[in-house]
Amino acid sequence: KGLTRWAQASHWLDDTHAASAASGQLPTTWRLGNRPNLPQMHAAAAKEISDEIVRARFLEEIPKVKPLTAGASGLGIKVHTLPPKPKDIEDDGGFHYAVLGPSAASESGKPSPEAKRYLDEKTKPENPRVFRNAVILLTPSKDGLELAHNRIREYLAREQVRLDLAEQHRYLNTQVAEHEI
């Protein structure tokens, strides 16, 4: 198991023989190279992606995940996706379902201060919500938020590696074409 993990994560194992490592099998030949392979390129790209970019992508993707709101909107419940402030959820006695962002991340049974604000306030602490039981909030869990951020960072790093390899491929094709002329 240790050798299999090392073959999959090694930054300098020659790519020629690492293809079988992706299937969970050990490489038939172990040869270290002097150029980085895909795991190394991915790790380097992931380090370059800032937390702000990851957060922005996370917020961009939330409204696109239709299963988060499909059940509520199908029942006629008023849906709010990433409302900026508690006042954006009306206090009219009708059912409201809100999907909150990462700043409202909570633990099971322990809503965050921001989530509590959406439940308790209409506009500010001096103006409490009358129909607080008519509001249902969906907040990310703190563990789930960390996992989502890691997955987004991995995805963005893979995209960057793909772009880098495409650029290298174009460069090499240009070099070959120039030599043929």
C-alpha positions in Angstrom: 0.0 0.0 0.0 2.8 2.4 0.9 4.6 1.8 -2.4 1.3 2.3 -4.3 0.7 5.6 -2.6 4.3 6.7 -3.2 4.0 5.8 -6.9 0.9 7.9 -7.2 2.2 10.9 -5.3 5.9 10.9 -6.2 6.9 14.2 -7.8 9.9 12.7 -9.7 8.9 9.2 -10.7 9.2 9.0 -14.5 5.8 9.4 -16.1 6.5 6.7 -18.7 6.1 4.0 -16.0 3.7 5.7 -13.7 0.6 5.2 -15.9 -0.1 1.8 -14.2 0.1 3.5 -10.8 -3.1 5.4 -11.5 -5.0 2.1 -11.7 -3.7 1.2 -8.2 -1.1 -1.2 -9.5 2.6 -0.8 -8.9 4.8 0.4 -11.8 6.7 -2.4 -13.6 9.8 -0.2 -13.6 10.8 2.4 -11.1 12.8 5.2 -12.6 13.3 8.6 -11.2 13.4 11.4 -13.7 15.0 14.9 -13.7 11.8 16.6 -14.7 8.6 17.0 -12.7 5.6 14.8 -13.4 1.9 15.5 -13.1 1.6 15.1 -9.3 4.4 17.6 -8.9 2.9 20.1 -11.4 -0.5 19.7 -9.6 1.0 20.3 -6.2 2.9 23.4 -7.4 -0.2 24.8 -9.1 -2.3 24.2 -6.0 0.2 26.2 -3.8 -0.2 29.1 -6.2 -4.0 29.4 -5.9 -5.0 31.9 -3.2 -7.7 31.4 -0.6 -9.5 34.4 -2.1 -9.8 32.7 -5.5 -11.1 29.5 -3.8 -13.7 31.4 -1.8 -14.8 33.4 -4.9 -15.2 30.2 -6.9 -17.1 28.6 -4.0 -19.5 31.5 -3.9 -19.9 31.4 -7.7 -20.8 27.7 -7.7 -23.4 27.7 -4.8 -26.2 29.2 -6.9 -25.5 26.6 -9.7 -26.2 23.6 -7.4 -29.9 23.2 -8.0 -30.5 20.3 -5.5 -29.8 22.8 -2.7 -33.0 24.6 -3.4 -35.1 22.3 -5.7 -37.2 20.7 -2.9 -38.1 23.9 -1.2 -39.0 25.8 -4.4 -41.0 22.8 -5.6 -43.2 23.2 -2.5 -43.8 26.9 -3.0 -41.4 28.0 -0.3 -39.7 31.3 -0.9 -36.1 30.6 -1.6 -33.2 32.9 -1.0 -29.7 32.0 -2.2 -26.8 33.8 -0.5 -28.9 36.7 0.8 -26.5 39.5 1.7 -28.3 40.6 4.9 -31.1 39.3 7.2 -33.4 42.0 5.9 -33.4 40.3 2.5 -35.5 37.5 4.0 -39.0 38.9 4.5 -40.7 38.6 7.9 -44.1 38.1 6.5 -45.2 34.8 8.0 -44.6 32.8 4.9 -42.1 30.0 4.8 -38.6 31.1 3.7 -35.6 28.9 2.9 -32.2 30.5 2.7 -28.9 29.1 1.6 -26.2 31.0 3.4 -22.5 31.3 2.5 -19.3 30.2 4.1 -19.3 33.1 6.7 -22.3 31.4 8.3 -20.6 28.0 8.6 -22.0 26.2 11.6 -21.7 22.9 13.6 -24.6 20.6 14.1 -26.9 22.0 16.8 -24.6 25.1 17.1 -25.6 27.8 14.6 -22.9 30.4 13.9 -23.5 34.0 15.1 -24.2 35.0 11.5 -26.8 32.2 11.1 -28.4 33.3 14.4 -28.7 36.9 13.0 -30.7 35.6 10.1 -33.0 33.8 12.4 -33.4 36.5 15.1 -33.2 39.9 13.3 -35.2 41.6 10.6 -32.8 44.5 10.0 -30.8 44.9 13.2 -30.7 43.5 16.8 -33.2 46.2 18.0 -35.7 45.0 15.4 -36.3 41.2 16.1 -37.9 38.9 13.6 -41.5 38.1 14.4 -41.9 34.9 12.4 -38.5 33.3 13.2 -40.0 29.8 13.0 -40.9 30.4 9.4 -37.3 30.6 8.3 -35.2 27.6 7.4 -31.5 28.1 6.9 -29.0 25.9 5.1 -25.4 26.6 6.2 -22.2 24.8 5.4 -20.6 22.7 8.1 -17.2 23.8 9.1 -15.7 20.5 8.1 -17.7 20.4 4.9 -16.5 23.9 4.0 -12.9 22.9 4.4 -13.4 19.8 2.3 -15.2 21.9 -0.4 -12.4 24.4 -0.4 -9.8 21.7 -0.8 -11.7 20.1 -3.7 -12.1 23.5 -5.4 -8.3 24.1 -5.0 -7.6 20.7 -6.5 -9.9 21.3 -9.4 -8.4 24.7 -10.2 -4.9 23.2 -9.9 -5.8 20.5 -12.4 -7.2 23.1 -14.8 -4.0 25.1 -14.5 -1.9 22.0 -15.2 -4.1 21.3 -18.2 -3.6 24.8 -19.5 0.1 24.6 -18.9 0.4 21.4 -20.8 -1.6 22.7 -23.7 0.7 25.7 -23.8 3.7 23.5 -23.8 2.2 21.4 -26.5 1.6 24.5 -28.7 5.1 25.7 -28.1 6.6 22.3 -29.0 4.5 22.2 -32.2 5.6 25.7 -33.1 9.3 24.7 -32.6 8.9 21.5 -34.7 7.1 23.5 -37.5 9.9 26.1 -37.5 12.6 23.3 -37.9 10.7 21.8 -40.8 10.7 25.0 -42.7 
